[in-house]
Amino acid sequence: MANTQNASEKRPEMGIRDALNVWRAAQNFFENVSDPDLVDFAIYDMEAARRRYMYMLKRMRVGEYESGVNGGTDKE
């Protein structure tokens, strides 16, 4: 898992893309869940994935990746 985290730190667009894929998968699970006991979990999971994606987009928009701790070396 550390390798994935390092890759997304070097290429933030990959992390955003991964977050979007997780959100879409959570939406798909919610739309297809049939067990009433899993509905609450599906809602929670979908909302958490959405918030992670929105947070990462916001960080990208305000330029945190470009002017981060590494002095802008994150942008290639």
C-alpha positions as CSV (number, residue, x, y, z in Angstrom):
1,M,0.0,0.0,0.0
2,A,2.9,2.3,0.6
3,N,3.9,2.1,-3.1
4,T,0.4,3.3,-4.1
5,Q,0.6,6.2,-1.7
6,N,4.0,7.2,-3.0
7,A,2.8,7.0,-6.6
8,S,-0.2,9.2,-5.8
9,E,2.0,11.7,-4.0
10,K,4.2,12.0,-7.1
11,R,1.3,12.1,-9.5
12,P,-1.7,13.6,-7.8
13,E,-3.9,13.1,-10.8
14,M,-3.5,9.4,-10.3
15,G,-4.7,9.6,-6.8
16,I,-7.6,11.7,-7.9
17,R,-8.4,9.2,-10.6
18,D,-8.2,6.3,-8.1
19,A,-10.5,8.2,-5.7
20,L,-13.0,8.7,-8.5
21,N,-12.9,5.0,-9.3
22,V,-13.5,4.2,-5.6
23,W,-16.5,6.6,-5.5
24,R,-18.0,5.1,-8.7
25,A,-17.6,1.6,-7.2
26,A,-19.3,2.7,-4.0
27,Q,-22.1,4.2,-6.0
28,N,-22.5,1.0,-8.0
29,F,-22.5,-1.1,-4.8
30,F,-25.2,1.2,-3.4
31,E,-27.4,0.9,-6.5
32,N,-27.1,-2.9,-6.5
33,V,-27.3,-3.7,-2.8
34,S,-30.3,-5.9,-2.0
35,D,-29.7,-6.8,1.6
36,P,-31.4,-4.2,3.9
37,D,-28.6,-4.6,6.4
38,L,-26.1,-3.4,3.9
39,V,-27.9,-0.3,2.8
40,D,-26.5,1.9,5.7
41,F,-23.0,0.6,5.0
42,A,-23.4,1.4,1.3
43,I,-24.5,4.9,2.1
44,Y,-21.7,5.5,4.5
45,D,-19.1,4.1,2.1
46,M,-20.4,6.1,-0.9
47,E,-20.4,9.3,1.1
48,A,-16.9,8.7,2.5
49,A,-15.6,8.0,-1.1
50,R,-17.3,11.2,-2.4
51,R,-15.8,13.3,0.3
52,R,-12.3,11.9,-0.3
53,Y,-12.6,12.6,-4.0
54,M,-13.9,16.2,-3.4
55,Y,-11.1,16.8,-0.9
56,M,-8.4,15.7,-3.3
57,L,-9.9,17.8,-6.1
58,K,-9.9,20.8,-3.8
59,R,-6.3,20.3,-2.9
60,M,-5.4,20.1,-6.6
61,R,-7.3,23.3,-7.4
62,V,-5.7,25.3,-4.7
63,G,-2.3,24.1,-5.8
64,E,-1.2,22.2,-2.8
65,Y,0.4,19.6,-4.9
66,E,2.4,22.1,-7.0
67,S,3.6,24.2,-4.0
68,G,3.8,21.5,-1.4
69,V,6.5,20.6,1.0
70,N,8.9,19.6,-1.8
71,G,9.1,23.2,-3.2
72,G,7.1,22.4,-6.3
73,T,9.0,19.2,-7.3
74,D,5.8,17.2,-7.2
75,K,4.8,18.7,-10.6
76,E,6.4,16.9,-13.5
